[in-house]
Amino acid sequence: MSRVTVTLNGRDFTIGCEAGQESYLRELATSLDNRVSDISGQVGQIGDLRLLLMASLILVDDLKESDRRVAELEEQVQRLRHENHGAASLQSAARDRLAGQLARLAERMESFADSLESDGISVDQDVLDAALGSAIVEAGA
């Protein structure tokens, strides 16, 4: 276990911490000391205990506000995921409708080609395939 000396409201305190956490602990203490200094600048030196109590209450308020904001953002993420899922479902349904329409179009073209052939008119399969491909491109646009 390591020991670190930090300054709070002009007084030095030596505290223990996990090895490797010394720098982070100093950073936290500096942040707390800044809060205490701000408060003492507003209300004067009212004693270390009262200054620490006020700083603690402000920090807890900040924490609760951060928790509320995180919960708000998590709800927003869930709502966006739900909306995205709904949009994906709509897109899938539209794709299925388009595929059905193209299948019906292909059947009609085949039927038309068959009727032409039964009337003795030759239909080139390449022309039929090109027409279907053109219809697919137009439907996708």
Secondary structure as UniProt FT lines:
FT   STRAND          2..8
FT   TURN            9..10
FT   STRAND          11..17
FT   TURN            19..20
FT   HELIX           22..43
FT   HELIX           48..118
FT   TURN            119..120
FT   HELIX           125..140
//
